[in-house]
Each structure stands twice: as C-alpha cells, then as structure tokens.
Amino acid sequence: MLNEATVHTMNALKLFGMARGFPERLADPNHAQLDHAEFVGLLVEDEKTHRESKRLRRLLKNARLRFPGACLEDVDYSHPRNLPKAFMRELATTTWIEAHRNVVLVGPTGIGKSWLACALGNHAARAGFTVIYVRAPRLFESLQQSRGDGTHLKALNRLAKADVLVVDDFLITPLAAPERRDFLEIVEDRYQAASTVIATQCPIERWHQAIGDPTLADAICDRLVHNAYKLELKGPSLRSKADKDSGKPS
C-alpha cells in the first residue's frame, strides 16, 4: 500500500518517469543491494529520460516535417548527385545551428532536396532545437491570410523564434511585392540569431531576378547566403531511380 501511495504521489506531482520506473526497479533483484542514494539516482534518471523523450516527440510533432522519417544516417551516397560525405558530416553536428548558419540546397526536381532538408530538421529536433518546416507557397498564403485576421505579427514572431526554419520549394514562382516584404522580415529577424534551411530549384545566381525588387533582393540574399553552407545537387532524378528499381516505367 505504501508503494502504491508513493506512485500515486509521483503521478500527482507529474513525475511520470519516476512513477513508471519505481515499481519496475523495486521488482528488479539487481537493485536490491543499492543504497537509498543510488536508488533515488536511478529514479531521477528515469524521470530525465521520460522528459527528454516527451520533449523530442513534441519537437518532432511541432516541426511537421514533410518527411518525418528522414534522417542523416540514411542519406544515399550511391546515387550520383554531387553530395559530398564531408559536407554532410559537418552538418551532422550541431555546430552550424549553434553558430546560426544557414543551409542552401539547390537542385532539380526529384534530386532529394526536400528529403535532405527534412533530415536536417529531424537532426536539429533530436538535438533539442525547435524546428518549423514549411513550403514557401503555403508560407506566403498563410501570411496573407494572417493580415486579414490580425495575426500577422504573431505569425512572423513564431517564425522568428524557431531555432531552425526549413523553407522548401523557395522561389518556385517569382515573389509578389507582399511576399518579398514578408520574407525580408523573416530573414531579418533570424539573421545571426537562428538557422534557416532553404531547398530550391532556383540557382542562387537567379535569386535576384526571381525575388524581383533589386534592393529587397540584395537584402534577402545578403542575410541568407553569405554565411550559408551551399550545396548544388546535380544528376538524374531519384524518383526515376526508384521507379526503375521497382519495375515501374520512368
């Protein structure tokens, strides 16, 4: 009865990891010789593990990655697409996030840009950083709607606070004037304060033309590109490779 009351109290105090670990450790004969301090220390570790796991699930859920299962450990280097292992090894650390550096992935459709961007987002979330994934067309649609319902500044602040912002399909179409202004606000808020991952089919040298306004284009490119890891992917589509491997017509 005393043990049941202890578990009930732990749950009441929201010490769910300790509450789950307490009866399991009591039933483990290997823990019978532990002194009180050692036993309590194990329960504290149970709680820490539980909270870290819960935070990770929340971070991954909030990130809303297009490919939630994408991870850097599963990157395919056998497909020829100009993807250096050394480049990915550097991004497999958290140094670029802690230094607030950006990542720009450029390449044709089907080359795996979105998957790699999601893998970077997954990596960041597993390291404890907040992540937001969004496709650029949907981003600008939601910001336009936020103007009408009075939540525009709140939406911009949410994007500014994420440790890693993944923007997919950037410049898939030229930017309109409100989109240019919004995106400048986003990159200005994040400049030297957080990391942004860009996945795009548009080569960097054509960004000025696609953004439109020369002055705003200069400001956006300066804040995104100058401190970024830049990778231009080339080669045949991974989708075509998958179709061939499965026997489907490419």
LUMDREN-947425 format. One line per 3 residues: their letters; for each residue x, y, z of N, C-alpha, C. Coordinates in steps of 0.001 Angstrom, whole numbers, padded with zeros to 6 digits. Example, Ala and Ser with C-alpha at 12.3 -4.5 7.8 and 13.67 -1.06 7.14 Angstrom:
AS) 013190 -005690 007800 012300 -004500 007800 013200 -003300 007800 | 012850 -002250 007080 013670 -001060 007140 012900 000030 007870 $
***
This chain:
MLN) 000819 -001210 000000 000000 000000 000000 000855 001263 000000 | 001980 001205 000764 002858 002360 000828 003438 002663 -000550 | 003846 001598 -001277 004405 001788 -002613 003360 002352 -003576 $
EAT) 002119 001881 -003480 001048 002399 -004325 000808 003875 -004046 | 000866 004237 -002773 000685 005638 -002411 001832 006498 -002952 | 003041 005934 -002943 004200 006662 -003469 004046 006902 -004965 $
VHT) 003617 005878 -005708 003404 006021 -007147 002297 007040 -007420 | 001245 006997 -006614 000152 007959 -006781 000655 009380 -006564 | 001494 009580 -005568 002041 010909 -005289 002946 011373 -006421 $
MNA) 003765 010457 -006939 004640 010811 -008064 003822 011266 -009265 | 002751 010537 -009560 001887 010931 -010678 001216 012272 -010418 | 000802 012494 -009165 000172 013764 -008811 001137 014927 -008993 $
LKL) 002417 014654 -008777 003449 015680 -008953 003965 015733 -010391 | 003352 014932 -011275 003725 014860 -012691 005144 014339 -012880 | 005566 013461 -011961 006848 012766 -012093 006572 011406 -012732 $
FGM) 006109 011437 -013970 005602 010229 -014598 006704 009222 -014888 | 007892 009695 -015217 009004 008783 -015450 009390 008034 -014189 | 009424 008734 -013071 009732 008099 -011789 008618 007141 -011391 $
ARG) 007380 007546 -011642 006242 006696 -011275 006263 005384 -012058 | 006667 005444 -013296 006718 004224 -014105 007924 003368 -013724 | 009046 004022 -013400 010258 003277 -013092 010296 002707 -011688 $
FPE) 009565 003312 -010754 009634 002915 -009348 009251 001442 -009135 | 008075 000963 -009549 007735 -000449 -009321 008631 -001401 -010108 | 009075 -000972 -011290 009944 -001832 -012080 011279 -002036 -011391 $
RLA) 011811 -000984 -010810 013105 -001109 -010125 012965 -001853 -008801 | 011842 -001690 -008128 011623 -002455 -006906 011575 -003953 -007197 | 011035 -004305 -008359 010892 -005719 -008709 012173 -006316 -009282 $
DPN) 013158 -005501 -009590 014403 -005980 -010176 015348 -006419 -009057 | 015689 -007712 -008982 016572 -008187 -007895 017963 -007570 -007944 | 018387 -007084 -009122 019714 -006473 -009224 019804 -005155 -008467 $
HAQ) 018632 -004575 -008147 018633 -003291 -007445 018481 -003437 -005934 | 018396 -004684 -005461 018163 -004908 -004034 019339 -004449 -003172 | 020533 -004474 -003745 021730 -004112 -002979 022071 -002628 -003057 $
LDH) 021268 -001871 -003786 021547 -000443 -003909 021206 000287 -002621 | 022018 001305 -002293 021651 002131 -001145 020603 003151 -001593 | 020085 003922 -000639 018995 004852 -000951 019397 005881 -002004 $
AEF) 020618 006418 -001860 021059 007455 -002795 021152 006912 -004212 | 021673 005693 -004369 021803 005093 -005687 020428 004811 -006302 | 019494 004331 -005479 018160 004018 -005977 017439 005285 -006423 $
VGL) 017540 006332 -005600 016916 007602 -005966 017564 008174 -007229 | 018884 008005 -007346 019581 008483 -008533 019064 007830 -009802 | 018764 006520 -009741 018208 005820 -010898 016810 006335 -011238 $
LVE) 016023 006619 -010211 014680 007157 -010451 014751 008543 -011097 | 015705 009326 -010667 015885 010647 -011275 016258 010506 -012750 | 017118 009528 -013067 017473 009269 -014462 016254 008826 -015264 $
DEK) 015391 008019 -014631 014146 007613 -015311 013306 008833 -015675 | 013207 009767 -014754 012413 010973 -014999 013039 011830 -016098 | 014360 011959 -016051 015063 012737 -017063 014855 012129 -018457 $
THR) 014983 010818 -018563 014793 010136 -019846 013368 010320 -020347 | 012394 010203 -019434 010997 010377 -019814 010740 011787 -020349 | 011268 012797 -019674 011029 014176 -020100 011722 014480 -021421 $
ESK) 012926 013945 -021609 013630 014164 -022866 012876 013508 -024019 | 012360 012307 -023790 011593 011609 -024817 010310 012368 -025148 | 009652 012878 -024125 008424 013639 -024340 008708 014933 -025102 $
RLR) 009792 015596 -024764 010151 016839 -025459 010480 016542 -026924 | 011190 015442 -027188 011520 015097 -028562 010261 014835 -029377 | 009322 014097 -028809 008069 013841 -029534 007348 015144 -029844 $
RLL) 007367 016077 -028888 006704 017365 -029102 007423 018179 -030182 | 008762 018181 -030153 009523 018931 -031148 009277 018390 -032552 | 009267 017061 -032682 009048 016459 -033996 007617 016693 -034481 $
KNA) 006676 016638 -033560 005282 016890 -033935 005093 018334 -034394 | 005670 019275 -033652 005524 020690 -033997 006262 021051 -035284 | 007332 020301 -035604 008100 020596 -036817 007278 020345 -038070 $
RLR) 006405 019339 -038032 005549 018997 -039185 006366 018788 -040448 | 007409 017994 -040333 008277 017723 -041467 007528 016977 -042562 | 007814 017322 -043789 007193 016644 -044924 007584 015168 -044948 $
FPG) 008840 014884 -044580 009337 013515 -044471 009800 013293 -043032 | 008893 012969 -042125 009264 012867 -040710 010268 011763 -040415 | 010358 010769 -041292 011305 009685 -041060 012676 009926 -041654 $
ACL) 012870 011065 -042322 014168 011355 -042938 015219 011598 -041867 | 016369 010954 -041995 017456 011183 -041032 018792 011099 -041756 | 019774 011797 -041222 021069 011902 -041877 021771 010562 -041985 $
EDV) 021472 009644 -041082 022110 008328 -041123 021694 007536 -042361 | 020559 007895 -042962 020034 007150 -044103 020301 007822 -045446 | 021157 008838 -045474 021449 009529 -046733 022070 008545 -047728 $
DYS) 021567 008578 -048955 022052 007691 -050019 023186 008382 -050772 | 024413 007876 -050580 025569 008443 -051285 025885 007675 -052563 | 025171 006586 -052825 025467 005786 -054015 024922 006440 -055283 $
HPR) 023875 007255 -055145 023288 007918 -056306 024136 009133 -056671 | 024568 009263 -057920 025429 010392 -058308 024646 011701 -058344 | 024901 012564 -057359 024193 013849 -057340 025024 014961 -056695 $
NLP) 026355 014785 -056657 027250 015819 -056124 026959 016093 -054654 | 026881 015021 -053849 026612 015136 -052413 027833 014636 -051651 | 028747 015532 -051269 029972 015109 -050588 029683 014622 -049164 $
KAF) 030314 013511 -048786 030147 012989 -047435 030697 013964 -046395 | 031797 014642 -046741 032394 015591 -045793 031426 016725 -045477 | 030694 017175 -046491 029703 018239 -046307 028626 017788 -045328 $
MRE) 028113 016577 -045507 027052 016074 -044648 027571 015740 -043246 | 028829 015298 -043148 029399 015031 -041814 029450 016312 -040988 | 029765 017416 -041635 029810 018687 -040913 028420 019099 -040446 $
LAT) 027408 018856 -041291 026044 019205 -040909 025459 018204 -039908 | 026094 017057 -039748 025621 016057 -038791 025996 016416 -037356 | 026707 017525 -037174 026948 018085 -035848 025901 019182 -035607 $
TTW) 025968 019809 -034462 025064 020939 -034183 025798 022276 -034272 | 027036 022242 -034753 027841 023464 -034802 027179 024540 -035648 | 026618 024146 -036799 026020 025140 -037700 024788 025778 -037081 $
IEA) 024058 025011 -036266 022874 025565 -035595 023302 026523 -034483 | 024275 026089 -033704 024748 026937 -032601 025386 028223 -033112 | 025965 028171 -034307 026589 029364 -034898 025600 030172 -035730 $
HRN) 024331 029730 -035784 023277 030428 -036541 023620 030554 -038024 | 024168 029488 -038579 024472 029488 -040008 023324 028841 -040786 | 023175 029261 -042027 022108 028758 -042877 022609 027629 -043770 $
VVL) 021668 026921 -044393 021986 025868 -045354 021115 026094 -046583 | 021731 026120 -047760 021006 026302 -049014 021244 025076 -049883 | 020162 024369 -050197 020213 023188 -051048 019552 023517 -052376 $
VGP) 020320 023448 -053460 019830 023809 -054785 019918 022582 -055690 | 018904 022384 -056525 018970 021279 -057462 017650 021058 -058165 | 017651 020243 -059210 016432 019994 -059975 015436 019163 -059190 $
TGI) 014214 019096 -059675 013188 018317 -059003 013564 016836 -058976 | 013224 016182 -057881 013458 014757 -057751 014844 014380 -057285 | 015710 015356 -057003 017092 015061 -056627 017244 014801 -055126 $
GKS) 016171 015068 -054350 016212 014773 -052915 016428 015966 -052008 | 016207 017184 -052515 016413 018377 -051696 015494 018405 -050485 | 014209 018146 -050712 013229 018208 -049624 013540 017163 -048555 $
WLA) 013918 015973 -048993 014246 014902 -048046 015451 015284 -047201 | 016489 015825 -047847 017683 016246 -047112 017356 017382 -046143 | 016520 018327 -046579 016134 019435 -045696 015382 018911 -044479 $
CAL) 014504 017927 -044690 013774 017331 -043572 014707 016542 -042661 | 015708 015889 -043251 016689 015169 -042436 017454 016131 -041531 | 017776 017306 -042048 018443 018321 -041221 017510 018810 -040117 $
GNH) 016223 018980 -040444 015255 019381 -039430 015089 018314 -038365 | 015042 017057 -038781 014939 015940 -037848 016155 015909 -036925 | 017333 016085 -037510 018574 016113 -036736 018547 017220 -035691 $
AAR) 018076 018395 -036086 018008 019526 -035159 017043 019246 -034012 | 015873 018691 -034338 014884 018391 -033304 015416 017357 -032323 | 016108 016340 -032819 016655 015303 -031941 017766 015833 -031045 $
AGF) 018360 016949 -031471 019377 017598 -030632 018754 018593 -029656 | 017419 018717 -029687 016730 019570 -028720 016371 020957 -029219 | 016546 021220 -030514 016231 022533 -031067 014802 022551 -031620 $
TVI) 014175 023719 -031557 012837 023867 -032133 012946 024020 -033647 | 012034 023378 -034354 012092 023325 -035814 010706 023611 -036392 | 010685 024369 -037475 009454 024569 -038249 009771 024270 -039711 $
YVR) 008959 023411 -040320 009069 023139 -041759 007866 023762 -042458 | 008121 024398 -043601 007018 024977 -044367 007426 025070 -045830 | 006480 024798 -046724 006695 025052 -048142 006450 026541 -048399 $
APR) 007305 027140 -049210 007208 028581 -049438 005834 029025 -049939 | 005217 028325 -050902 003879 028785 -051336 002874 028795 -050191 | 002900 027761 -049347 001973 027712 -048217 002315 028774 -047174 $
LFE) 003593 029039 -047016 004034 030080 -046078 003441 031427 -046460 | 003548 031799 -047726 003065 033111 -048154 001536 033180 -048145 | 000882 032056 -048421 -000581 032027 -048321 -001030 032275 -046884 $
SLQ) -000373 031601 -045934 -000773 031752 -044531 -000476 033148 -044014 | 000626 033750 -044466 000940 035115 -044038 -000058 036111 -044627 | -000492 035858 -045854 -001507 036719 -046452 -002817 036630 -045678 $
QSR) -003205 035422 -045291 -004421 035246 -044502 -004294 035902 -043130 | -003094 035849 -042561 -002894 036420 -041227 -003078 037938 -041223 | -002867 038570 -042358 -003122 040010 -042445 -004601 040303 -042239 $
GDG) -005433 039416 -042760 -006867 039647 -042667 -007442 039387 -041302 | -006839 038469 -040545 -007408 038158 -039224 -006629 038788 -038072 | -005675 039660 -038403 -004968 040408 -037364 -003875 039645 -036646 $
THL) -003408 038507 -037212 -002378 037708 -036537 -001045 037749 -037283 | -000874 038738 -038145 000322 038784 -038989 001603 038877 -038172 | 001663 039775 -037217 002864 039925 -036392 003115 038676 -035552 $
KAL) 002047 038070 -035069 002187 036840 -034290 002780 035732 -035148 | 002339 035636 -036407 002867 034619 -037315 004345 034864 -037606 | 004725 036116 -037821 006125 036431 -038072 006987 036129 -036846 $
NRL) 006472 036435 -035664 007224 036169 -034440 007441 034675 -034234 | 006439 033872 -034571 006566 032414 -034436 007693 031911 -035338 | 007764 032407 -036558 008816 032001 -037474 010186 032480 -036999 $
AKA) 010221 033646 -036390 011488 034209 -035924 012067 033407 -034766 | 011208 032814 -033934 011666 032165 -032702 012161 030740 -032905 | 011839 030123 -034031 012278 028748 -034259 013802 028698 -034391 $
DVL) 014424 027726 -033742 015883 027589 -033857 016284 027253 -035287 | 015476 026416 -035945 015737 026044 -037338 014435 026173 -038122 | 014464 026992 -039167 013322 027151 -040061 013677 026515 -041402 $
VVD) 012890 025536 -041827 013115 024862 -043110 012088 025399 -044105 | 012564 026060 -045154 011692 026602 -046200 011925 025797 -047473 | 010932 025013 -047854 011024 024149 -049027 010359 024830 -050232 $
DFL) 010785 024454 -051435 010215 024993 -052679 010314 026521 -052732 | 011421 027055 -052244 011636 028504 -052282 011823 028956 -053727 | 011165 030058 -054083 011246 030668 -055414 010809 029705 -056515 $
ITP) 009842 028854 -056195 009272 028003 -057234 008499 028856 -058236 | 008035 030023 -057771 007479 031063 -058633 008057 032398 -058168 | 008133 033408 -059041 008638 034724 -058629 007802 035293 -057481 $
LAA) 008450 036073 -056627 007755 036630 -055470 006967 037879 -055854 | 005776 037989 -055290 004993 039223 -055399 005486 040213 -054344 | 005069 041460 -054463 005563 042504 -053560 005325 042180 -052085 $
PER) 004108 041753 -051666 003914 041428 -050248 004781 040258 -049798 | 005013 039297 -050694 005840 038140 -050349 007292 038553 -050146 | 007774 039451 -050982 009146 039959 -050819 009308 040621 -049464 $
RDF) 008348 041466 -049107 008444 042208 -047845 008371 041241 -046653 | 007461 040287 -046726 007336 039319 -045637 008609 038500 -045471 | 009163 038058 -046600 010339 037199 -046486 011538 037980 -045977 $
LEI) 011638 039245 -046335 012718 040064 -045786 012566 040193 -044269 | 011335 040387 -043802 011109 040463 -042355 011541 039166 -041673 | 011234 038033 -042299 011585 036733 -041715 013098 036583 -041615 $
VED) 013815 036809 -042717 015265 036596 -042701 015972 037657 -041867 | 015399 038867 -041804 015984 039907 -040954 015877 039523 -039486 | 014700 039026 -039067 014524 038600 -037677 015457 037453 -037308 $
RYQ) 015755 036599 -038273 016531 035395 -037996 018030 035594 -038210 | 018416 036682 -038833 019822 036904 -039191 020707 036904 -037955 | 021697 036022 -037942 022654 035863 -036844 021964 035535 -035515 $
AAS) 020721 035042 -035587 020009 034663 -034374 019470 033238 -034443 | 019339 032699 -035663 018794 031353 -035838 019205 030858 -037218 | 018997 029570 -037462 019408 028963 -038729 018201 028744 -039640 $
TVI) 018426 028954 -040927 017386 028739 -041929 017910 027771 -042981 | 017109 026768 -043300 017443 025801 -044349 016543 026079 -045546 | 017147 026303 -046705 016409 026598 -047932 016590 025448 -048911 $
ATQ) 015488 024949 -049452 015535 023968 -050534 014864 024586 -051747 | 015570 024632 -052870 015060 025357 -054027 015567 024773 -055335 | 014754 024915 -056377 015187 024567 -057725 015883 025745 -058404 $
CPI) 015718 026923 -057843 016231 028148 -058461 017704 028348 -058087 | 018618 028360 -059055 020032 028599 -058744 020218 029944 -058044 | 021194 030016 -057170 021405 031229 -056370 021617 032449 -057266 $
ERW) 022302 032268 -058397 022575 033412 -059275 021306 033963 -059921 | 020200 033238 -059828 018935 033728 -060385 017973 034222 -059309 | 018420 034242 -058058 017532 034670 -056976 017109 036126 -057139 $
HQA) 018044 036992 -057517 017699 038408 -057659 016543 038594 -058631 | 016618 037918 -059769 015569 038039 -060773 014241 037500 -060254 | 014280 036355 -059540 013056 035734 -059054 012442 036520 -057891 $
IGD) 013278 037135 -057074 012755 037932 -055958 012111 039208 -056481 | 012740 039807 -057497 012101 040950 -058152 012751 042282 -057835 | 012405 042888 -056756 012912 044206 -056383 014415 044111 -056072 $
PTL) 015260 044850 -056778 016716 044725 -056593 017176 045021 -055166 | 016585 046052 -054553 017003 046427 -053203 016636 045341 -052195 | 015404 044864 -052257 014981 043810 -051344 015721 042502 -051626 $
ADA) 015983 042245 -052899 016723 041040 -053263 018127 041059 -052670 | 018782 042213 -052744 020113 042342 -052144 020062 042051 -050645 | 019070 042610 -049970 018952 042440 -048524 018665 040980 -048155 $
ICD) 017753 040341 -048899 017405 038946 -048618 018595 038031 -048871 | 019240 038195 -050018 020373 037331 -050361 021540 037522 -049395 | 021778 038754 -048996 022877 039020 -048065 022664 038291 -046748 $
RLV) 021431 038272 -046253 021154 037661 -044956 021060 036135 -045034 | 020736 035617 -046206 020579 034171 -046350 021857 033465 -046782 | 022582 034066 -047713 023607 033329 -048438 025009 033510 -047882 $
HNA) 025341 034695 -047375 026760 034979 -047123 027376 034081 -046063 | 026596 033609 -045091 027145 032744 -044044 026621 031316 -044160 | 026136 030951 -045353 025439 029670 -045503 026352 028568 -046020 $
YKL) 026017 027348 -045636 026550 026172 -046324 025743 026029 -047615 | 026431 026004 -048747 025735 025960 -050038 026067 024655 -050755 | 025037 023991 -051243 025228 022732 -051948 024350 022717 -053194 $
ELK) 024982 022530 -054350 024238 022420 -055602 024218 020956 -056019 | 023054 020348 -055946 022886 018949 -056310 022670 018823 -057808 | 023278 017827 -058414 023157 017596 -059848 023003 016099 -060091 $
GPS) 022389 015775 -061233 022294 014370 -061585 020877 013948 -061899 | 020707 012648 -062195 019374 012131 -062531 018459 012101 -061318 | 017179 012113 -061580 016178 012138 -060517 016203 010848 -059700 $
LRS) 016106 010988 -058395 015984 009823 -057527 014648 009126 -057740 | 013630 009885 -058154 012327 009270 -058402 012405 008308 -059589 | 013153 008694 -060622 013327 007816 -061754 014058 006548 -061357 $
KAD) 015058 006693 -060485 015798 005535 -059984 014883 004609 -059206 | 014008 005194 -058376 013082 004373 -057586 012104 003642 -058485 | 011637 004314 -059551 010711 003676 -060480 011379 002499 -061201 $
KDS) 012641 002686 -061593 013356 001611 -062267 013576 000429 -061326 | 013943 000748 -060067 014183 -000325 -059107 012921 -001115 -058818 | 011763 -000447 -058919 010504 -001123 -058622 009865 -001717 -059873 $
GKP) 010511 -001514 -061035 009968 -002061 -062271 008935 -001188 -062929 | 008723 000028 -062408 007740 000933 -062992 008386 001727 -064124 | 007577 002155 -065104 008161 002998 -066160 008570 004345 -065606 $
S) 009724 004859 -066019 010208 006147 -065505 009655 007292 -066325 $
***
